[in-house]
Amino acid sequence: MDYFSVAAILVVISAIFGYINVRFLKFPITIGLMIITLLFTLIIIAIAQFDDTLLLREKEFIRNIDFKTVLLDIMLSFLLFAGALHTNFAQLKVQKWPVLVFATLGVLVSTFLVGTIMYYVLQLLNLNVDFIYCLLFGALISPTDPIAVLGILKEAGAPKKLETKIVGESLFNDGVGVVIFLTIFSVAAKPGTSVEAVEIAKLFGQEVFGGIVLGLILGWITYRLMRSIDNYEVEVIITLAAVMGGTILAHKWHLSAPLAMVTTGLAVGNDTVRDTAMSEITETYVDKFWELIDVLLNTILFVMIGMEILVLTFETNYLAAGLIAVPIVLLCRYISLWLPIKFFAKRLDFVPKTTLIMTWGGLRGGISIALALSLTQGMQRELFLVITYVIVVFSIIGQGLTVEPFVKRITGKLK
């Protein structure tokens, strides 16, 4: 099946499921689409007990989609730029140090905690998995997904300073998490080969700091170009070119494209650039264009996540490991946030129970599934893919549906 046909089918399915959600369920779009897609897939599985024609065709369709490439190499840059473009830069600047620590040290601590605990849990379930592969799982599941977080927090009614911490952390920690994953992956892919600490530090520094520097340069160029003209059509195209061209450059130079796009989005979206480089009509069109891109790609992404259930290998011990992993991942996130929050609480005014809210509000999504799909068979790909899927489904549906009442109950703030 050609790329256009695959894209067309995904858009049609997303439109139908999106309509059903808005018309009847009225859930946040990410949650609604995942629930509808899961139900649709389960119905197909049930029908397959009598006639498996539809099931076989859907499986063939899913196998035509390279989920990892579509999300990590294409969709993620657009989604992160759109999210960063609409992030409150002034609030983020005030919260920059806790956000930085959450997105770096927090992800590292969570990676090693999750990896270590899961290593022993899997042993108890008679699943003998090397420790390095458990660390890989820790790296892919520790970052919270900005795509899921941004969509749901809009409805949660969280105080702005708390929302900024969660959104800011999510925007940056997925880029850092991908780099940590790739670093551990490079070690795991060469068993028995010694990897110098200097090499690891060089790879990490090149990806992270190189990506941020590229983003700053792209943001500055975009700003200068937009400031020199007053034509909203061309200015929208310039922002699109910054994302697409910047992603190509990041991949070519082995820099972190997610971090580059987040930095570019923050640079273009901050109030100074908006006031000096965009007319009122340009600002409106830029915002609306990227809101539409955000919604469109989100609908397609969560339909794909729901459909991935058909290509998983569901074994009893795999499912048991996934269910056990849910509270483990939440506990490790709580621990990884607790110390930084205690440290910064002396300098910044934190909302009560910030650690608890950020733990429950830190959702996992497509990025974790995409990274799990990139594992090789020797790295226990099928096992970790099922565990990851169980965590993501619980996160999006279980946590996603309860974030709003949870936040309102703790903060006592209603919209």
N, C-alpha and C positions, 0 to 999 in steps of 0.2 A: 504494500500500500504506500502511495507517495505521500510526501510531507503535507501537501495541501489537503489531501483527503483526511489525514489524521487530525490536522488542525481544525478542519471544518466540522468533523464529527464531534470533537471535544467542545467546540464553541456551541454547537447546536444542543448537545447534552447539557452543557452549563446553563444555557439560556432557559431550557425547559425546567431543569431542577431549580434554577434561581427563581423562576416565576412561581413554582410550587411553594418554595420557601416564603417568598414575600406575600403570596396570596393566602396561604393557609397556615404555615408553621410560625412565621414571623420571628425566627431566630436570627442572631447575628449571622451574616452570610457564610463565614467559615464553618460554623457549627452546623447550620442548616444544610449546606451542601454535602458535608461529610455524612450526616445522618441519612439524608435521602439517597446518596450514592451507595452507602452500606446496605440500606434496605433493598434498593434496586438489585444490587449484586447478590444478596441472600435469596431474593425471589428467583433470580436466574438459576442459582444453585439448586433451589427446590424444584424448579421446572425440569432441571437436568436429570432428576431422578426418573422422569418419564421420557424426556426427549432432550438429548444433550447438544443439539445443533446450535442453539443460541449461546450456550456456555462455551463451546469450542470456538465460536466466532469471536466472542468477547475476549477470551484468552489470547487468541491470535492478534486481536487489535492491541491489547495491552503490551504484548511482546514487541510490537512494532514501535513502541514508545521507549526511547532511552531516557528514563526518568532522571537519572543522574545528570546526563548532559543537558537535558532540557531545563532543569531547575538550576543547577550550579553554574553552568556556562552561559545560559541565555536569560532565563526569567529573573534570577536573583538580583542581577544588577539593576534592572528596571524597578523591581519591588523595593529594593533598599534605597535607591535614589528618591523614589516617590515618598517613602516613609520619612527619610531625612529632610526632604524639602518642606514637609509640613510639621517638623518638630520645632518646638519652642526653643530657639537658639539661646535666648537670654536666660531661661531657666536652666538649660543644659550647661551653660557656661558657669553658673553658680554651683551646679552639682557635678562639675567635671571630674573632680578627684575621686569621689566615691564611684562614679560611673566607670572611670578608668580602672580602678582596683577591682570592681565587680567583674568587668569584662576581661581582665587578664589573670590576676591572682585567683579570683573566684573560680574561673573556669579550670585553671590548673589544679587547684585543690580538689574541686569536684571530680575532675578526671581521675585523679589517683585514688580518691576515696571510693568512688563507684567501681573502678577497675579492681581494687583490692578486695572489697566486700563481695563483688560478684564472682571473683575467682573462687572464693571459699564456698559460696552458695552453689555454684555449678558443680563443685566437687561433691557436695552433699547430694546432689541430684544425679550423681554418677555420669556427669558430663565432663570429661577430662579435656580442659581447654587451657592452652598455655597462657601464662600471666600477661604476656605482651599483647595478646589478642583481647584480653579483658580490658587492658588499658585503652586499646583502640575503641572498644565499646564505650568506655568512660568518656573518651574524647568526643565521640559522635553524639552522645546523649546529653552532655553537660550544657552546651549552649542553648539558651532559650531562643525560640524562633520569632524574629520580629514580625514576620508575615502574619502569624497567628495572633501574637500579642497586640499588634496595632489595630487589627480588626475588632477585637473583643474589648479592648480598653476604652474604645470610643463610647461604649455603652455602660461601662462599669461605674462611672461617677466618682472616680478616684480623685483626691486632691491633686492639683497640678504638679506640685513639687514631687509627689510620690509617683505620679504618672511619668514624669520626666526621668526619674531614676530607672523605672522599669523599661520604658521605651528606649532610653539612651543606652542602657546596658544591653538590651536585645539587639540594637542596631550594630553595636561594636563587637559583642561577644561571639556572634556567629562567625565573623571574619577571623577573629582570634582562634575560635574553636576549630575552624577548618584548617588553619595553619598548624595547630597542635596535632590535629588528626593526621595531616600529611607528614608531619615530622615523625610521629610514632610509626606511621605506615611505612616510611622509608627504612626505618630500623627493622620492622617486622618482616619486610619483604626480602631482607638479606640475612636470614638466620645464620648464626655462626660467624658473621662478618662484623668486625669491630667498627663502630662508627664514632669518630672523634667528636668530643663535646663542642669543639670549635666549629665543626661542620654543621652541627645542629643549631648552634647559636647564629651562625651565618645565614642558614636557611630561614630561621625564624625572623631574624632582623630584616633580611631582604624582603620577605613577604609582607611583614607588618609595617615596618617603617617606610619601605619603598611604596607600598600601597597608599599610605597616608600622604606621602609627599606627592605622588602622582595625582591624588585627589585634590590637593591644595593647588597644584599647577593648573589642573583642568578647571577648577572653580574660578581661579583668577582669570584665565583666558576667556571663559564663558562670561564672566562679569564684564570684562573690557569690551567684548564684542557686543553684548547687549546694551551697554551704556552708550556705545557709539552710534546706535540707530534707534529708531522708534517705529517698529513694524512688528506687531504681535505675531503674525504668521511666521516670519523668519526667526523671531526670538524663540518661539516654541520649538522650531526645527533645530535651533542651536543647542537647546537643552537636550534634545533627543540625540543629536550628534555627539555631545559630550559623553553621554552614557554609552552609546554603541561604540564610538571610537575609543573611548577610555577603556572599555572592557577588552577590546582587541589588543590594545597596548599592554594592559596588565597581564594578559595571558602570554603575550609574546615575550615580555621581559620577566616573566615568573614573579609577578607581584600579586598581592591579594586584591583581586577585583572587587570583592565585597567591601573591603575597607576603603578602597579608592572611591567607590560610588557613594558610600555613606559620607565621606569627607566632602566630595563634590556637592552632594545634595545639601549638606549643612552650609557650605560656603555660598551656594546660589540662593538658598532659602532664607538666610538671615536678614534681619530687618534693614541693615545698612545697605545691602545690595538691592533689596526690594525698593527702598526709598530713592536710591540714586540711579539705578539702572533700568527700572521697570516703570512704565506708565501704569495707571490704574487698570486700563483695559488689558495690557500685557500681563499684569499680575493675575488678573481674573482668568485669562485664557491658559496661562501656564499652570495655574493651580487646578483648573478644571480638566485640562488634558491629562495631567499626571494622576489625578483622582480616578479618571476613567481607566487609564492603564492599570492602576492599582487594583481596581475592582475586577476588571476583565481577567487579569492574570491570576488573581486570587481565586476567582470562580473556577477557572480551568485547573489550577493547582490542587484544590481540595477535591475536585471530582476525580483527578488522577490518583490522589491518596486513597480515596475510598475504593477505587477499582483495583488497587494493588493487592487487595486481599486474595484475589484469584490466583496469584502466582506465588503465594507463600506455602511453605511446607509445614502444616500444622500437626505436630506430634505432641503427645500429652506432656512430656517433660519440657518441651520447648514452651508450651503455654504456661506451665507451672513456673518456669523460670521468669517468664514475662510478668506474671501476676506478682511474684515475689519482688521483682525489680522495681515495680511502681513505687512502693513506700521507701525502698532503698534510695532511689534517685531523688525523691522529695527530701528525705532526711539529709542526704549529702549536700543538696542545694542549701538547705537551712544552715548547716554547719559552715559551708563555704561563705555564706553571707554574714553570719553572726559576728565574727571578729571585726571585719571592716566596718560594719554598721556601728558596733560598740566604739570603735576608734573615732569615726567621724561624727558620732552623736555629740561629742564634746564641742565641736566647731560649728555644726550645722543643725538646724531645727528639723528633726526627723518626726514624721507622723508616728504616733504610738503603734506598736506591733508591726513596724516596717518589715522586719525579717520574715514574719509570718505571711504578710500580704505579698511580699516579693517572691516567697517560696511558692505560694499557691497561684500567683499571677504569672509565674514564669512558665509559659507553655512550650511544649515541644511540637514540632511540625515537620514539614517536608524536608528541611535541611538534614535532619537526623536520618530520615528514610533514604535520602539520596546518598548520604555517606555510607550507610549500611549496605546499600546496593553496590557500592564501589569495592567492597571487600572481596577477596578471592575465596574460592571454595576451601582452600587450605586454612583460611583464617576463620573458619566456622561461620561462613556467610549466612547460611540458612537459619542457623540458631539465632544469631544476633539480629537478623532481619525480623524474625517473629517477635523477639523480645522488644525490639525498637517499635514495631507496629503496635503491639499491645500498649506500650507506654504512650505513644502518640495518640491513639484512639482515646485512651483514658484522659489524657491531657486536654485534648480539644473538646471532647464531649463532657467528661466529668468535671474537670476544672473550669472549662470555658463556660458551662452553664451556671456555675455557682460563683464565679468571680464577682459578678455584680452584687448579689446579696451579701456575699462574704465581705467585700470592701465596705459596703454601706453599713453593715452591722458593726464592724470594728471601728470605722472612722466616725460613724454617726452623721455622715454628710450625705444628703440627698441632692439630686439634681435640682 
